């Protein structure tokens, strides 16, 4: 009883200290939150929302079963995963970080897979998707073609390698005798839109809050101190380490990296494979019936594998001019999408109207 009371007091003190720190660093937190909100409106929502709704609709209507049926033998005999794993694996590599976790959580909630299977599947269904990869590739090497391809192959290859290397620890799952009957209705579509809006609200909310926390750490000069310590250990310029330190907390900061692309691109692939603390908090928020801790630990060897794969498939030589140009980019450079946020705002308004209409109909029925 005393331990519970002490834990509650410590939590209250921590929250109070955090609130006081946000007031103390109000300018920094506001600036970071403003940048994060712009990122959500111009990049995250346009690139992820529609795919999130479509992915959830594929699960609700059982379409994923038809997609995965031709690859059933690969899932069962080579990867030793349920037949449902392969289409989820493919979707997660293209859709973005929390989508794979959200789909696996939905399947576990509906009883299509067990919690243990969900934990194993999640380990290899965490990937950045084209939006993140393209933004990083353009920021790091705007004058060198093919960078996004190297990063994508490294991250997806690390996930696939992880499934293959751990397959001997699993038994061959039985063949599912359930028929893949695709059912589509307006209610399923509306529910997928609502679930997609909830997921995006959670993702964007987490990004903005983490940005505010980073504003506090920035004013405390914590990122600079960590960068200086790492610089002494690995003999690398602290200014070039700085964006990677920030990316450990929030992965979108990778758009600020600069330097020799033969070093920064493999490092970016490793960081994108890991995902950052903010991404894992998003994953934890959607995983309700099982623990994501196994997947978090699995990201460490996957990150190392992504680094090695990227370094192996990248050319050993780039034009001197290209390397020099990228090495001289300012560490304050941030790539911001040129898309206007008005489309994202209209999309959110439409979603809110659909959800409100559904709530009104339910209340009338009651």
Buried (B, 14 or more C-beta within 10 A) or exposed (E): EEEEEEEEEEEEEEEEEEEEBBEEBBEBBBBBBEBBBBBBBBBBBBBBBEBBBBBBBBBBBBBBBBBBBEBBEBBBEBBBBBBBBBBBBBBBBBBBBBBBBBBBBBBBEEEBBEEEBBBBBBBBBBBBBBBBBBBBBEBBBBEBEEBBEBBBBBBBBBBBBBBEEBBEEEEEBEEBEEEBEEEEEEEBBBBBBBBBBBBBBBBBEBBBBBBBBBBBBBBBEEBBEBBBEBBEEEEBEBBBBBBBBBBBBBBBBBBBBBBEBBBBBBBBBBBBBBBBBBBBBBBBBBBEBBEBEEBBEBBEBBBBBBBBBBBEBBEEEBEEEBBEBBBEBEBEEBBEBEEEBEEBEEBBEEBEEBBEEBEEEEEEEE
